[in-house]
């Protein structure tokens, strides 16, 4: 039980969290969760084999509750690819990720989109490849928002770029016209990225990293804002545009005589201001629609509550609402 932080004379209200293990075989990672408590990630059923994407259905939306569904239930034999990971899911049960293989000691990857059709009386799941950019052998669906927009990181001619794509509007014709390349609104030039770890909100705002210590928030066609001293790839944004990230700063040592470089969990608000969430080494990894931020401090997990500006919970690796 974690007690809610309030005013000094306010009654403390217990907040309880239960950490539940997702029953996957040799879990490779959990990457996203929707408001229906469906989790996506990757597992390795054979310890010496390849990764296979999974969908964990906690409530029983597509079958029995608390069931792990392997991606090859809907993409038979992974369509010939050797491995796969599911990296994003929205509240409509639409899933994105990557199918991978190794050719001549080089990893190649192709993005996919899977619609579980969860709101139909008789669901008929369907899947498709994401359109292939020119001169690219590695691209994937990183996240999908509730409007059906997919953010697609691309390794193209040795350079990291990204595009936005809406699968429901897609009919195969010319891939060059099927997606919107992320560009700097001021110059019209494609964004050159430091990392392929990107995410987006329902307003199509995208966050990621431009350089080793510079993050960004892009409102396509409107403005590109830089986020200073952004250290890690774990950067998240909610629908209001507030960003959770990890900030690099100087802090006094325990004895107060010297300063040292420290990574600190931080918030980048809609006005472009940076707010540190605490005064010790920590990092942010997710934010929900209420502005609560998931973060780690000294190897423990916390939920930073936006209303009280206090750490009032722990144990959440990815947040729903």
C-alpha positions in Angstrom: 0.0 0.0 0.0 1.3 3.4 -1.0 -0.1 6.5 0.7 -1.3 9.4 -1.4 0.6 12.6 -0.7 -1.6 15.5 0.2 -1.5 18.5 2.5 -0.1 18.2 5.9 -3.5 17.9 7.6 -5.2 15.9 4.9 -6.2 12.3 5.6 -3.9 9.9 3.8 -5.7 7.7 1.3 -4.2 4.3 0.6 -3.4 3.5 -3.1 -2.8 -0.1 -3.8 -0.9 -1.6 -6.8 -0.5 -5.2 -7.8 2.4 -6.2 -9.9 1.4 -9.1 -12.2 3.8 -11.1 -14.3 2.8 -11.6 -17.9 3.1 -15.4 -18.5 5.2 -15.3 -21.6 8.1 -17.7 -22.5 11.4 -16.0 -22.1 9.9 -12.5 -22.3 11.9 -10.1 -24.5 9.9 -7.0 -23.4 6.5 -5.4 -23.1 6.3 -2.2 -25.2 2.8 -0.8 -25.1 -0.6 -1.1 -23.3 -4.1 0.2 -24.2 -7.0 1.2 -22.1 -8.5 -2.3 -22.4 -5.4 -3.7 -20.6 -4.1 -5.4 -23.7 -0.3 -5.5 -23.7 2.0 -6.1 -26.6 5.6 -7.2 -26.8 7.9 -10.0 -27.8 8.7 -13.4 -26.4 11.1 -16.3 -27.2 9.1 -19.6 -26.9 12.3 -21.6 -27.6 15.3 -20.2 -25.6 17.5 -20.9 -28.6 15.0 -19.7 -31.2 13.7 -16.5 -32.6 11.5 -13.8 -31.1 7.7 -13.9 -31.7 5.4 -11.0 -31.0 2.6 -11.4 -28.5 -0.6 -9.8 -27.4 -1.6 -10.3 -23.7 -5.3 -10.1 -23.3 -5.9 -9.4 -19.6 -9.7 -8.8 -19.7 -10.5 -11.4 -22.4 -11.3 -9.1 -25.3 -10.4 -11.6 -28.0 -10.6 -14.8 -26.0 -10.1 -16.1 -22.5 -8.9 -13.5 -19.9 -5.2 -13.4 -19.0 -4.2 -15.2 -22.2 -1.0 -14.6 -24.2 -1.7 -14.7 -27.9 1.2 -15.3 -30.3 1.3 -13.1 -33.3 1.4 -16.1 -35.6 -2.2 -16.8 -34.7 -3.0 -14.0 -37.1 0.0 -13.9 -39.3 0.5 -17.6 -40.1 4.2 -18.7 -39.9 5.0 -14.9 -39.7 4.6 -14.9 -43.5 8.0 -16.5 -43.9 9.9 -14.1 -41.6 12.1 -15.6 -38.9 11.1 -13.3 -36.0 8.7 -10.6 -35.0 7.9 -8.1 -32.2 4.6 -6.2 -31.5 5.5 -2.6 -30.4 2.3 -0.7 -30.4 -1.5 -1.1 -29.7 -4.3 1.4 -29.6 -7.7 1.3 -27.9 -9.4 -0.2 -31.0 -7.1 -3.2 -30.8 -5.0 -2.2 -33.8 -1.5 -3.5 -33.5 1.8 -2.5 -35.2 5.3 -3.9 -35.1 8.1 -5.4 -37.1 8.8 -8.7 -39.0 12.6 -9.4 -39.1 15.1 -11.7 -40.8 18.9 -11.8 -41.3 20.4 -11.8 -44.8 24.1 -11.9 -45.3 24.7 -11.0 -41.6 22.5 -7.9 -42.0 19.2 -7.5 -40.1 16.3 -6.5 -42.3 12.9 -5.6 -41.1 9.5 -4.7 -42.4 6.6 -3.1 -40.6 3.1 -4.6 -40.2 -0.3 -3.5 -39.2 -2.8 -5.9 -37.6 -6.5 -5.0 -36.9 -8.1 -7.4 -34.4 -11.5 -6.0 -35.3 -12.5 -6.2 -31.6 -15.7 -4.1 -31.8 -17.4 -6.2 -34.5 -20.1 -8.8 -33.6 -18.1 -11.4 -35.5 -14.5 -10.1 -35.5 -12.4 -10.8 -38.6 -8.8 -9.8 -37.9 -6.8 -8.7 -40.9 -3.2 -7.6 -41.4 -1.0 -5.9 -44.0 2.5 -4.7 -44.5 3.3 -1.0 -44.1 4.5 0.6 -47.4 8.2 0.3 -48.1 10.1 3.5 -48.5 12.7 3.7 -51.3 16.2 2.4 -50.5 15.1 1.0 -47.1 15.5 -2.5 -45.8 14.6 -1.7 -42.2 11.4 0.1 -41.1 8.6 -0.7 -38.7 5.4 0.4 -37.0 6.5 1.9 -33.7 3.2 3.2 -32.2 -0.4 3.7 -33.4 -2.7 6.3 -32.0 -6.5 6.1 -31.5 -7.0 7.9 -34.8 -5.2 5.0 -36.6 -2.1 7.0 -37.4 1.1 5.0 -37.3 4.6 6.4 -36.6 7.1 4.5 -38.8 10.8 4.8 -38.1 12.9 4.1 -41.2 16.6 3.4 -41.8 17.0 4.8 -45.3 20.3 5.2 -47.2 22.1 4.8 -43.8 20.1 7.7 -42.3 17.3 7.5 -39.7 14.1 9.1 -40.7 10.4 8.5 -40.0 6.9 8.9 -41.6 3.3 8.9 -40.6 0.9 6.5 -42.2 -2.9 5.7 -41.8 -3.5 2.0 -42.9 -7.3 2.4 -43.1 -6.8 4.9 -46.0 -4.3 2.7 -47.8 -4.9 0.9 -51.1 -1.7 -0.5 -52.7 -0.5 1.8 -55.5 2.5 4.1 -55.1 4.2 3.8 -51.7 5.8 7.2 -52.2 2.4 8.8 -51.9 1.0 6.6 -49.1 2.9 8.2 -46.2 3.8 11.6 -44.8 7.6 12.1 -44.1 8.3 13.9 -40.9 9.9 17.3 -41.8 10.9 20.5 -40.1 8.0 22.9 -40.8 10.4 25.9 -41.1 12.7 24.3 -43.8 10.7 21.5 -45.3 13.7 19.2 -44.8 13.2 15.6 -43.5 14.1 15.2 -39.8 17.4 13.3 -39.3 16.9 11.3 -36.2 19.4 10.0 -33.5 17.1 7.1 -32.6 14.3 5.0 -34.1 12.4 5.1 -30.8 9.5 7.5 -31.5 5.9 7.9 -30.2 2.9 10.0 -31.0 -0.4 11.2 -29.5 -3.9 11.3 -30.8 -3.3 14.9 -32.2 -0.4 13.4 -34.4 2.3 15.2 -32.4 5.5 13.2 -32.5 8.3 13.0 -30.0 11.8 11.5 -30.3 15.5 12.4 -30.4 17.3 14.5 -32.9 20.8 14.3 -31.4 22.6 12.6 -28.6 21.3 15.1 -26.0 18.4 16.8 -27.9 14.8 15.6 -28.0 12.0 17.1 -30.0 8.2 17.6 -30.1 6.9 17.9 -33.6 3.4 19.2 -34.5 3.5 18.3 -38.2 3.2 21.2 -40.5 3.1 23.7 -37.6 6.2 23.7 -35.3 9.3 21.7 -34.3 10.4 22.3 -30.7 13.6 21.0 -29.3 13.8 19.5 -25.8 17.2 20.2 -24.2 19.5 17.6 -22.6 17.2 14.7 -23.4 19.3 11.7 -22.5 17.4 8.5 -23.3 15.2 7.0 -26.0 12.3 6.6 -23.4 10.4 9.7 -24.3 6.6 9.9 -24.2 3.8 12.3 -24.9 0.1 12.5 -23.9 -2.8 14.0 -25.8 -2.4 17.4 -24.3 1.2 17.6 -25.6 3.0 17.2 -22.3 6.2 15.2 -22.6 7.9 12.9 -20.1 11.7 12.5 -20.6 15.0 12.3 -18.8 17.0 15.5 -18.3 20.7 15.8 -17.8 21.7 18.3 -15.2 24.3 19.2 -12.5 23.5 18.6 -8.9 25.5 19.0 -5.7 27.1 16.0 -4.3 26.0 14.6 -0.9 28.6 16.7 0.9 27.7 19.7 -1.1 31.2 20.6 -2.2 31.2 19.4 -5.8 28.6 19.1 -8.5 28.1 16.0 -10.6 26.2 15.2 -13.8 22.9 13.5 -13.0 20.0 12.2 -15.1 16.7 13.3 -13.6 13.1 12.5 -14.5 11.5 15.6 -16.1 8.4 17.1 -17.8 8.3 19.3 -20.9 5.0 21.2 -20.8 2.9 22.6 -23.6 4.5 26.1 -23.1 8.0 24.6 -23.6 9.1 24.7 -20.0 11.2 22.0 -18.4 10.3 20.8 -14.9 12.4 18.4 -12.9 10.3 15.8 -11.0 12.7 15.2 -8.1 16.2 16.0 -6.9 17.9 12.7 -7.3 19.0 10.3 -10.1 15.9 9.1 -11.9 14.4 8.7 -15.3 10.9 9.0 -17.0 9.5 6.4 -19.3 5.8 7.0 -19.8 2.9 9.5 -19.2 -0.8 9.1 -19.2 -3.7 11.5 -20.1 -3.9 12.8 -16.6 -0.3 13.8 -16.7 0.9 11.1 -14.3 4.5 10.0 -15.2 6.0 6.6 -14.7 9.6 6.8 -13.6 12.4 4.9 -11.9 14.4 6.1 -8.9 17.3 4.1 -7.5 16.1 0.9 -9.2 12.5 1.3 -7.9 9.5 2.2 -10.0 7.3 5.1 -9.1 4.2 6.9 -10.4 4.6 10.7 -10.2 1.1 12.1 -9.6 0.5 15.4 -11.5 -2.1 16.8 -9.1 0.0 16.6 -6.0 3.4 16.7 -7.7 4.4 13.8 -5.5 5.5 10.2 -6.0 2.4 8.3 -5.0 2.8 4.9 -6.5 5.1 2.4 -8.0 5.1 -0.7 -10.1 3.8 0.6 -13.5 6.0 -0.1 -16.5 3.5 1.5 -18.9 0.5 3.5 -18.1 -3.2 3.3 -19.2 -5.7 5.9 -18.0 
